[in-house]
């Protein structure tokens, strides 16, 4: 059986299923094997990402190691 034949057979078999739980299970399996994953972002999330990229380009960020040292120093003073 070729890939195309198998796909056609599966499409036909799935189209005959009316059990919503079973269809959701199939969807979960298909989603986990998908080669591309699309993440839907809200406009606010997109804007935050754009602003964050601009801040990084301007050097407005702190290195993780330096931040850890600063936090540790701050905690030790308390």
TORTI-79200 format. One record per atom (N, C-alpha, C): residue number from 0; residue in three letters; x, y, z. Coordinates in Angstrom, 1 decimal. Example, Ala and Ser with C-alpha at 12.3 -4.5 7.8 and 13.67 -1.06 7.14 Angstrom:
<pts>
<pt nr="0" rest="ALA" px="13.2" py="-5.7" pz="7.8"/>
<pt nr="0" rest="ALA" px="12.3" py="-4.5" pz="7.8"/>
<pt nr="0" rest="ALA" px="13.2" py="-3.3" pz="7.8"/>
<pt nr="1" rest="SER" px="12.8" py="-2.2" pz="7.1"/>
<pt nr="1" rest="SER" px="13.7" py="-1.1" pz="7.1"/>
<pt nr="1" rest="SER" px="12.9" py="0.0" pz="7.9"/>
</pts>
This chain:
<pts>
<pt nr="0" rest="UNK" px="0.9" py="-1.2" pz="0.0"/>
<pt nr="0" rest="UNK" px="0.0" py="0.0" pz="0.0"/>
<pt nr="0" rest="UNK" px="0.9" py="1.2" pz="0.0"/>
<pt nr="1" rest="UNK" px="0.6" py="2.2" pz="-0.9"/>
<pt nr="1" rest="UNK" px="1.4" py="3.4" pz="-1.0"/>
<pt nr="1" rest="UNK" px="1.0" py="4.4" pz="0.1"/>
<pt nr="2" rest="UNK" px="1.8" py="5.4" pz="0.3"/>
<pt nr="2" rest="UNK" px="1.4" py="6.5" pz="1.3"/>
<pt nr="2" rest="UNK" px="0.1" py="7.1" pz="0.9"/>
<pt nr="3" rest="UNK" px="0.0" py="7.4" pz="-0.4"/>
<pt nr="3" rest="UNK" px="-1.2" py="8.1" pz="-0.9"/>
<pt nr="3" rest="UNK" px="-2.5" py="7.2" pz="-0.6"/>
<pt nr="4" rest="UNK" px="-2.3" py="5.9" pz="-0.9"/>
<pt nr="4" rest="UNK" px="-3.5" py="5.0" pz="-0.7"/>
<pt nr="4" rest="UNK" px="-3.8" py="4.9" pz="0.8"/>
<pt nr="5" rest="UNK" px="-2.8" py="4.8" pz="1.6"/>
<pt nr="5" rest="UNK" px="-3.0" py="4.7" pz="3.1"/>
<pt nr="5" rest="UNK" px="-3.7" py="6.0" pz="3.6"/>
<pt nr="6" rest="UNK" px="-3.3" py="7.2" pz="3.1"/>
<pt nr="6" rest="UNK" px="-3.9" py="8.4" pz="3.5"/>
<pt nr="6" rest="UNK" px="-5.4" py="8.5" pz="3.1"/>
<pt nr="7" rest="UNK" px="-5.6" py="8.0" pz="1.9"/>
<pt nr="7" rest="UNK" px="-7.0" py="8.0" pz="1.4"/>
<pt nr="7" rest="UNK" px="-7.9" py="7.1" pz="2.2"/>
<pt nr="8" rest="UNK" px="-7.3" py="5.9" pz="2.6"/>
<pt nr="8" rest="UNK" px="-8.1" py="5.0" pz="3.3"/>
<pt nr="8" rest="UNK" px="-8.3" py="5.5" pz="4.7"/>
<pt nr="9" rest="UNK" px="-7.4" py="6.1" pz="5.4"/>
<pt nr="9" rest="UNK" px="-7.5" py="6.7" pz="6.7"/>
<pt nr="9" rest="UNK" px="-8.6" py="7.9" pz="6.7"/>
<pt nr="10" rest="UNK" px="-8.5" py="8.7" pz="5.7"/>
<pt nr="10" rest="UNK" px="-9.4" py="9.8" pz="5.6"/>
<pt nr="10" rest="UNK" px="-10.9" py="9.3" pz="5.5"/>
<pt nr="11" rest="UNK" px="-11.0" py="8.2" pz="4.6"/>
<pt nr="11" rest="UNK" px="-12.3" py="7.6" pz="4.5"/>
<pt nr="11" rest="UNK" px="-12.8" py="7.0" pz="5.8"/>
<pt nr="12" rest="UNK" px="-11.9" py="6.3" pz="6.5"/>
<pt nr="12" rest="UNK" px="-12.3" py="5.6" pz="7.7"/>
<pt nr="12" rest="UNK" px="-12.7" py="6.7" pz="8.8"/>
<pt nr="13" rest="UNK" px="-11.9" py="7.8" pz="8.9"/>
<pt nr="13" rest="UNK" px="-12.1" py="8.8" pz="9.9"/>
<pt nr="13" rest="UNK" px="-13.4" py="9.5" pz="9.6"/>
<pt nr="14" rest="UNK" px="-13.7" py="9.7" pz="8.3"/>
<pt nr="14" rest="UNK" px="-15.0" py="10.4" pz="8.0"/>
<pt nr="14" rest="UNK" px="-16.2" py="9.6" pz="8.4"/>
<pt nr="15" rest="UNK" px="-16.1" py="8.3" pz="8.6"/>
<pt nr="15" rest="UNK" px="-17.2" py="7.5" pz="9.1"/>
<pt nr="15" rest="UNK" px="-17.4" py="7.4" pz="10.6"/>
<pt nr="16" rest="UNK" px="-16.4" py="8.0" pz="11.3"/>
<pt nr="16" rest="UNK" px="-16.5" py="7.9" pz="12.8"/>
<pt nr="16" rest="UNK" px="-17.3" py="9.1" pz="13.3"/>
<pt nr="17" rest="UNK" px="-18.3" py="8.8" pz="14.2"/>
<pt nr="17" rest="UNK" px="-19.1" py="9.8" pz="14.9"/>
<pt nr="17" rest="UNK" px="-18.8" py="9.9" pz="16.3"/>
<pt nr="18" rest="UNK" px="-18.0" py="9.1" pz="16.9"/>
<pt nr="18" rest="UNK" px="-17.6" py="9.2" pz="18.3"/>
<pt nr="18" rest="UNK" px="-16.7" py="10.4" pz="18.6"/>
<pt nr="19" rest="UNK" px="-17.2" py="11.4" pz="19.2"/>
<pt nr="19" rest="UNK" px="-16.4" py="12.7" pz="19.4"/>
<pt nr="19" rest="UNK" px="-15.2" py="12.4" pz="20.3"/>
<pt nr="20" rest="UNK" px="-15.2" py="11.5" pz="21.3"/>
<pt nr="20" rest="UNK" px="-14.1" py="11.2" pz="22.1"/>
<pt nr="20" rest="UNK" px="-13.0" py="10.6" pz="21.3"/>
<pt nr="21" rest="UNK" px="-13.4" py="9.7" pz="20.4"/>
<pt nr="21" rest="UNK" px="-12.4" py="9.0" pz="19.6"/>
<pt nr="21" rest="UNK" px="-11.8" py="9.9" pz="18.6"/>
<pt nr="22" rest="UNK" px="-12.6" py="10.8" pz="18.0"/>
<pt nr="22" rest="UNK" px="-12.1" py="11.8" pz="17.1"/>
<pt nr="22" rest="UNK" px="-11.1" py="12.8" pz="17.7"/>
<pt nr="23" rest="UNK" px="-11.4" py="13.1" pz="19.0"/>
<pt nr="23" rest="UNK" px="-10.5" py="14.0" pz="19.7"/>
<pt nr="23" rest="UNK" px="-9.2" py="13.3" pz="20.0"/>
<pt nr="24" rest="UNK" px="-9.3" py="12.0" pz="20.3"/>
<pt nr="24" rest="UNK" px="-8.0" py="11.2" pz="20.5"/>
<pt nr="24" rest="UNK" px="-7.2" py="11.2" pz="19.3"/>
<pt nr="25" rest="UNK" px="-7.8" py="11.0" pz="18.1"/>
<pt nr="25" rest="UNK" px="-7.1" py="11.0" pz="16.8"/>
<pt nr="25" rest="UNK" px="-6.4" py="12.3" pz="16.6"/>
<pt nr="26" rest="UNK" px="-7.2" py="13.4" pz="16.9"/>
<pt nr="26" rest="UNK" px="-6.7" py="14.7" pz="16.7"/>
<pt nr="26" rest="UNK" px="-5.4" py="14.9" pz="17.6"/>
<pt nr="27" rest="UNK" px="-5.5" py="14.5" pz="18.9"/>
<pt nr="27" rest="UNK" px="-4.3" py="14.6" pz="19.8"/>
<pt nr="27" rest="UNK" px="-3.1" py="13.9" pz="19.2"/>
<pt nr="28" rest="UNK" px="-3.3" py="12.7" pz="18.7"/>
<pt nr="28" rest="UNK" px="-2.2" py="11.9" pz="18.0"/>
<pt nr="28" rest="UNK" px="-1.7" py="12.7" pz="16.9"/>
<pt nr="29" rest="UNK" px="-2.5" py="13.2" pz="16.0"/>
<pt nr="29" rest="UNK" px="-2.1" py="13.9" pz="14.8"/>
<pt nr="29" rest="UNK" px="-1.4" py="15.2" pz="15.2"/>
<pt nr="30" rest="UNK" px="-1.9" py="15.9" pz="16.2"/>
<pt nr="30" rest="UNK" px="-1.2" py="17.2" pz="16.7"/>
<pt nr="30" rest="UNK" px="0.2" py="16.9" pz="17.2"/>
<pt nr="31" rest="UNK" px="0.4" py="15.8" pz="17.9"/>
<pt nr="31" rest="UNK" px="1.7" py="15.5" pz="18.4"/>
<pt nr="31" rest="UNK" px="2.7" py="15.1" pz="17.4"/>
<pt nr="32" rest="UNK" px="2.2" py="14.7" pz="16.2"/>
<pt nr="32" rest="UNK" px="3.1" py="14.3" pz="15.1"/>
<pt nr="32" rest="UNK" px="3.2" py="15.4" pz="14.0"/>
<pt nr="33" rest="UNK" px="2.6" py="16.5" pz="14.2"/>
<pt nr="33" rest="UNK" px="2.6" py="17.5" pz="13.2"/>
<pt nr="33" rest="UNK" px="4.0" py="18.1" pz="13.1"/>
<pt nr="34" rest="UNK" px="4.4" py="18.3" pz="11.9"/>
<pt nr="34" rest="UNK" px="5.8" py="18.9" pz="11.6"/>
<pt nr="34" rest="UNK" px="5.9" py="20.3" pz="11.9"/>
<pt nr="35" rest="UNK" px="4.8" py="21.0" pz="11.7"/>
<pt nr="35" rest="UNK" px="4.7" py="22.5" pz="12.0"/>
<pt nr="35" rest="UNK" px="3.7" py="22.8" pz="13.1"/>
<pt nr="36" rest="UNK" px="4.1" py="23.5" pz="14.0"/>
<pt nr="36" rest="UNK" px="3.1" py="23.9" pz="15.1"/>
<pt nr="36" rest="UNK" px="2.9" py="25.4" pz="15.0"/>
<pt nr="37" rest="UNK" px="1.7" py="25.8" pz="14.9"/>
<pt nr="37" rest="UNK" px="1.3" py="27.2" pz="14.9"/>
<pt nr="37" rest="UNK" px="0.8" py="27.6" pz="16.2"/>
<pt nr="38" rest="UNK" px="1.3" py="28.7" pz="16.7"/>
<pt nr="38" rest="UNK" px="0.9" py="29.2" pz="18.0"/>
<pt nr="38" rest="UNK" px="0.1" py="30.5" pz="17.7"/>
<pt nr="39" rest="UNK" px="-1.1" py="30.5" pz="18.2"/>
<pt nr="39" rest="UNK" px="-1.9" py="31.7" pz="18.0"/>
<pt nr="39" rest="UNK" px="-1.6" py="32.7" pz="19.1"/>
<pt nr="40" rest="UNK" px="-1.1" py="33.9" pz="18.7"/>
<pt nr="40" rest="UNK" px="-0.8" py="34.9" pz="19.6"/>
<pt nr="40" rest="UNK" px="-1.8" py="36.0" pz="19.5"/>
<pt nr="41" rest="UNK" px="-2.1" py="36.6" pz="20.7"/>
<pt nr="41" rest="UNK" px="-3.0" py="37.8" pz="20.7"/>
<pt nr="41" rest="UNK" px="-2.2" py="39.0" pz="20.2"/>
<pt nr="42" rest="UNK" px="-2.9" py="40.0" pz="19.8"/>
<pt nr="42" rest="UNK" px="-2.2" py="41.3" pz="19.4"/>
<pt nr="42" rest="UNK" px="-1.3" py="41.8" pz="20.5"/>
<pt nr="43" rest="UNK" px="-1.7" py="41.7" pz="21.7"/>
<pt nr="43" rest="UNK" px="-0.9" py="42.1" pz="22.8"/>
<pt nr="43" rest="UNK" px="0.4" py="41.3" pz="23.0"/>
<pt nr="44" rest="UNK" px="0.3" py="40.0" pz="22.8"/>
<pt nr="44" rest="UNK" px="1.5" py="39.2" pz="22.8"/>
<pt nr="44" rest="UNK" px="2.5" py="39.5" pz="21.7"/>
<pt nr="45" rest="UNK" px="1.9" py="39.7" pz="20.5"/>
<pt nr="45" rest="UNK" px="2.8" py="40.1" pz="19.4"/>
<pt nr="45" rest="UNK" px="3.5" py="41.4" pz="19.7"/>
<pt nr="46" rest="UNK" px="2.8" py="42.4" pz="20.2"/>
<pt nr="46" rest="UNK" px="3.4" py="43.7" pz="20.5"/>
<pt nr="46" rest="UNK" px="4.5" py="43.5" pz="21.6"/>
<pt nr="47" rest="UNK" px="4.2" py="42.7" pz="22.6"/>
<pt nr="47" rest="UNK" px="5.2" py="42.5" pz="23.6"/>
<pt nr="47" rest="UNK" px="6.5" py="41.9" pz="23.0"/>
<pt nr="48" rest="UNK" px="6.4" py="40.9" pz="22.1"/>
<pt nr="48" rest="UNK" px="7.5" py="40.3" pz="21.5"/>
<pt nr="48" rest="UNK" px="8.3" py="41.3" pz="20.7"/>
<pt nr="49" rest="UNK" px="7.6" py="42.1" pz="19.9"/>
<pt nr="49" rest="UNK" px="8.2" py="43.2" pz="19.1"/>
<pt nr="49" rest="UNK" px="9.0" py="44.2" pz="20.0"/>
<pt nr="50" rest="UNK" px="8.3" py="44.6" pz="21.1"/>
<pt nr="50" rest="UNK" px="9.0" py="45.5" pz="22.0"/>
<pt nr="50" rest="UNK" px="10.2" py="44.9" pz="22.7"/>
<pt nr="51" rest="UNK" px="10.1" py="43.6" pz="23.0"/>
<pt nr="51" rest="UNK" px="11.2" py="42.9" pz="23.7"/>
<pt nr="51" rest="UNK" px="12.4" py="42.8" pz="22.7"/>
<pt nr="52" rest="UNK" px="12.1" py="42.5" pz="21.4"/>
<pt nr="52" rest="UNK" px="13.2" py="42.4" pz="20.4"/>
<pt nr="52" rest="UNK" px="13.9" py="43.8" pz="20.3"/>
<pt nr="53" rest="UNK" px="13.1" py="44.9" pz="20.3"/>
<pt nr="53" rest="UNK" px="13.7" py="46.2" pz="20.2"/>
<pt nr="53" rest="UNK" px="14.6" py="46.5" pz="21.4"/>
<pt nr="54" rest="UNK" px="14.2" py="46.1" pz="22.6"/>
<pt nr="54" rest="UNK" px="14.9" py="46.3" pz="23.8"/>
<pt nr="54" rest="UNK" px="16.3" py="45.6" pz="23.8"/>
<pt nr="55" rest="UNK" px="16.2" py="44.3" pz="23.3"/>
<pt nr="55" rest="UNK" px="17.4" py="43.5" pz="23.1"/>
<pt nr="55" rest="UNK" px="18.4" py="44.2" pz="22.2"/>
<pt nr="56" rest="UNK" px="17.9" py="44.7" pz="21.0"/>
<pt nr="56" rest="UNK" px="18.7" py="45.3" pz="20.0"/>
<pt nr="56" rest="UNK" px="19.4" py="46.6" pz="20.6"/>
<pt nr="57" rest="UNK" px="18.7" py="47.2" pz="21.6"/>
<pt nr="57" rest="UNK" px="19.2" py="48.5" pz="22.2"/>
<pt nr="57" rest="UNK" px="20.1" py="48.1" pz="23.4"/>
<pt nr="58" rest="UNK" px="20.3" py="46.9" pz="23.7"/>
<pt nr="58" rest="UNK" px="21.1" py="46.5" pz="24.8"/>
<pt nr="58" rest="UNK" px="20.4" py="46.6" pz="26.2"/>
<pt nr="59" rest="UNK" px="19.1" py="46.7" pz="26.2"/>
<pt nr="59" rest="UNK" px="18.4" py="46.9" pz="27.4"/>
<pt nr="59" rest="UNK" px="18.0" py="45.5" pz="28.0"/>
<pt nr="60" rest="UNK" px="18.9" py="44.8" pz="28.4"/>
<pt nr="60" rest="UNK" px="18.7" py="43.5" pz="29.0"/>
<pt nr="60" rest="UNK" px="19.8" py="43.2" pz="29.9"/>
<pt nr="61" rest="UNK" px="19.7" py="42.1" pz="30.7"/>
<pt nr="61" rest="UNK" px="20.8" py="41.7" pz="31.6"/>
<pt nr="61" rest="UNK" px="21.0" py="40.2" pz="31.4"/>
<pt nr="62" rest="UNK" px="22.3" py="39.9" pz="31.5"/>
<pt nr="62" rest="UNK" px="22.8" py="38.5" pz="31.3"/>
<pt nr="62" rest="UNK" px="22.2" py="37.7" pz="32.5"/>
<pt nr="63" rest="UNK" px="21.9" py="36.4" pz="32.2"/>
<pt nr="63" rest="UNK" px="21.3" py="35.6" pz="33.2"/>
<pt nr="63" rest="UNK" px="22.2" py="35.3" pz="34.4"/>
<pt nr="64" rest="UNK" px="23.5" py="35.1" pz="34.1"/>
<pt nr="64" rest="UNK" px="24.4" py="34.9" pz="35.2"/>
<pt nr="64" rest="UNK" px="24.6" py="36.1" pz="36.1"/>
<pt nr="65" rest="UNK" px="24.6" py="37.3" pz="35.5"/>
<pt nr="65" rest="UNK" px="24.8" py="38.5" pz="36.2"/>
<pt nr="65" rest="UNK" px="23.5" py="38.8" pz="37.1"/>
<pt nr="66" rest="UNK" px="22.3" py="38.5" pz="36.5"/>
<pt nr="66" rest="UNK" px="21.1" py="38.6" pz="37.2"/>
<pt nr="66" rest="UNK" px="21.1" py="37.7" pz="38.4"/>
<pt nr="67" rest="UNK" px="21.5" py="36.5" pz="38.3"/>
<pt nr="67" rest="UNK" px="21.5" py="35.5" pz="39.4"/>
<pt nr="67" rest="UNK" px="22.4" py="36.0" pz="40.5"/>
<pt nr="68" rest="UNK" px="23.6" py="36.6" pz="40.1"/>
<pt nr="68" rest="UNK" px="24.5" py="37.1" pz="41.1"/>
<pt nr="68" rest="UNK" px="23.9" py="38.3" pz="41.9"/>
<pt nr="69" rest="UNK" px="23.2" py="39.2" pz="41.1"/>
<pt nr="69" rest="UNK" px="22.6" py="40.3" pz="41.8"/>
<pt nr="69" rest="UNK" px="21.5" py="39.9" pz="42.7"/>
<pt nr="70" rest="UNK" px="20.7" py="38.9" pz="42.3"/>
<pt nr="70" rest="UNK" px="19.6" py="38.5" pz="43.1"/>
<pt nr="70" rest="UNK" px="20.1" py="37.8" pz="44.4"/>
<pt nr="71" rest="UNK" px="21.2" py="37.0" pz="44.2"/>
<pt nr="71" rest="UNK" px="21.8" py="36.3" pz="45.4"/>
<pt nr="71" rest="UNK" px="22.4" py="37.4" pz="46.3"/>
<pt nr="72" rest="UNK" px="23.0" py="38.4" pz="45.8"/>
<pt nr="72" rest="UNK" px="23.6" py="39.5" pz="46.7"/>
<pt nr="72" rest="UNK" px="22.4" py="40.2" pz="47.4"/>
<pt nr="73" rest="UNK" px="21.3" py="40.5" pz="46.7"/>
<pt nr="73" rest="UNK" px="20.2" py="41.1" pz="47.3"/>
<pt nr="73" rest="UNK" px="19.6" py="40.3" pz="48.4"/>
<pt nr="74" rest="UNK" px="19.4" py="39.0" pz="48.1"/>
<pt nr="74" rest="UNK" px="18.9" py="38.1" pz="49.1"/>
<pt nr="74" rest="UNK" px="19.7" py="37.9" pz="50.4"/>
<pt nr="75" rest="UNK" px="21.1" py="38.0" pz="50.2"/>
<pt nr="75" rest="UNK" px="22.0" py="37.8" pz="51.3"/>
<pt nr="75" rest="UNK" px="22.0" py="39.1" pz="52.2"/>
<pt nr="76" rest="UNK" px="21.6" py="40.2" pz="51.6"/>
<pt nr="76" rest="UNK" px="21.5" py="41.5" pz="52.4"/>
<pt nr="76" rest="UNK" px="20.3" py="41.5" pz="53.3"/>
<pt nr="77" rest="UNK" px="19.3" py="40.7" pz="53.0"/>
<pt nr="77" rest="UNK" px="18.0" py="40.7" pz="53.7"/>
<pt nr="77" rest="UNK" px="18.1" py="40.0" pz="55.0"/>
</pts>
